[in-house]
Amino acid sequence: SPPLTSLLPKHPVRSSKPWNCISQLQIDTCSTLISKTSAGWSPKNHSVFTPTDRRSIFEVLRVGKRLEQQEGVFLDLWPYILSFVGRGWFL
């Protein structure tokens, strides 16, 4: 999300107060997390989705597996479809 990313400092912040210090690793980790949360679903970023989303996605994949066995609908299709699902979509 551009608004959140714009709030991140570009360089580490040093301060005499330890709670005000921000390392480059923390900045990079936060930036990566923001990118993952604003992207659609993938197996790689499954963990940043809400528990409801994760359960629902799991059920969709189970149904997809069953359809593959019965109807010949390919299992590879479901991750592509789910890539359009954002966080909170199943709420």
Salt bridges, closest charged atoms under 4 A:
GLU59 OE2 - ARG62 NH1 3.14
GLU68 OE1 - LYS65 NZ 3.32
